[in-house]
Amino acid sequence: DTGVSQNPRHKITKRGQNVTFRCDPISEHNRLYWYRQTLGQGPEFLTYFQNEAQLEKSRLLSDRFSAERPKGSFSTLEIQRTEQGDSAMYLCASSPAVQYNEQFFGPGTRLTVL
Amino acid sequence: AQKITQTQPGMFVQEKEAVTLDCTYDTSDQSYGLFWYKQPSSGEMIFLIYQGSYDEQNATEGRYSLNFQKARKSANLVISASQLGDSAMYFCAMREGLTGTASKLTFGTGTRLQVTL
């Protein structure tokens, strides 16, 4: 069991550039969640997938954000035309479908927008 | 709307002592789950303990126990016999719905715990 992995772990970009993050959930977990955590705050929900279907999106997820999970395995989160306010830790979590409460989190991708 | 409140930005505890981290919540749902996660400086969120809204007994996991008072809408985490490795941020979180429900977690702002010698 390798756990949830996220790549890259750190990303520094200039304002206006596009960035893409990847999350590989624990195998056979069909639910995948994205959260954003800014300094001094708890994680805030962005979106979640059940298999390849994106079932819920937060109002935090502006038009510049898009997430995919094309084959129901790994997921990508893309931010277009980054802004300094996008600087945060982006956390991915996964969970099995039933009879389980815990969401298993990855180590996160720290984004810094200059 | 769900809301989690953690009123203690920081706490200190001596090694081997017990400490209570406070959490209150607000929801209109009857079915919900309450969680505590630990976040060390490395950044990864580590699950500690879970309490369902219909669970009659307080949850326990090793040195962690959850003091669930439903009428007061509180879900305090008690850590017994604190260890230096317990120094971290601790987040209380809530999920609406029963076990197995696919639903987001709503987190509080966290409490930073520092364990001293």
Interface residues (C-beta under 8 A of the other chain):
Chain A: R31 Y33 Y35 G40 Q41 G42 P43 E44 F45 Y48 Q50 L55 E56 S58 M89 L91 A93 S95 A97 V98 Q99 Y100 N101 E102 Q103 F104 F105 G106 P107 G108 R110
Chain B: I4 G33 F35 Y37 S42 G43 E44 M45 I46 F47 Y50 G52 F91 A93 R95 T99 G100 A102 K104 L105 T106 F107 G108 T109 G110
